Amino acid sequence: MITNGKSAKPILNQIFKVSSVNLGGPKEGDVVEAILIKKTTRNVFFDIESFGTGVLYGTELSNAKSAIRDLEPGGKIAAKIVNLEGENGYIELSLSEADKQQLWQQAKELMESGEIVKTKITGSNSGGLTLNLLNLKAFLPVSQLSNDHQPKQTDGDKQKISEELKKLVGEELGVKVIDVNPRNNKLIVSERETSSVNVKELLTGYQIGQEIEGMVSGIADFGVFVKFVDNPSIEGMIHISELDHKLIDNPKEVVKINDAVKVKIIDIRDNRVILSLKALKADPWERANEMYKSGQEVRGKIYKFNPFGAVVSLGEGELQGMIHVSKFGSLEEMKKELETNRDYNFTIESVNPQEKRIILDLKK
């Protein structure tokens, strides 16, 4: 384990090997080894061996003053090429950009090694935590928090989740780098992965298709977390699409915190357990043709609107139909005639159990 800011920088040759291997010479964006030739008040010149003379001036020179203050002629430093054909034929260089590229390279090496880094949480939002890693801004998503730090009893409420995450600001956590994308300035870390070895060992006692008893330990807008009753150290996740055969807008429509549930393991990957609640429920679409026919008049409640129309809960809500926006001309016109949570009379235009689709029209 290393602590933030304690890791030694990769030697220059490693950077050059990654960034500058190019049979046709260096290109803009490459980090190269620059050898100091001389300093003036307005310019600093470097020898880019075999390729030409590089120069620092203007803002780049101002930003690099501390870095080159003690550099003597013949001294070497990493520099990034920003313009191959600069003023007077010199190669324009940047030291600050080279430093940043080195930091991204270090982040990539941490990801590849799987090393655990101790770092302090600097901020939070409803989606996760922000932190400073190697002087780069990193993000720790809620889904990548350890079981101990997962927001509990929030019922998917973003405000409650945000309040729970704020309690972690200022704390020091051990994390692993799991995604590095300097082009998009994205650095993602995980606390959950730091305990992956232990979880991997525990998961050897389970297999896909197995049914287990669990307890709902957390609810997020994307799904539900479930702790295994026989092994509370394992926490699986039910994606919102695996909660029920019908469309669910919010997981708390189906379960609440501390509910006892029986679920099925549908996948085990990357030391994670993916669970399903609906896999143990009878699929109502198998009886759709028995329950509904084309031309039949039915009573239904508007569940929600989407860009294509309105989702309608039929009967006891086991099945849902769709009335298309084209029946009204626009979504705005549709909302003038229909309201969510209100019942209306509809006529069934078609039933397609294979595609899990029932098309409706408003009864005139």
Summary of the structure (lengths in Angstrom):
residues: 364
radius of gyration: 29.2
end to end distance: 69.8
largest distance: 89.4
contacts: 1108
relative contact order: 0.08
helix: 27%
strand: 40%
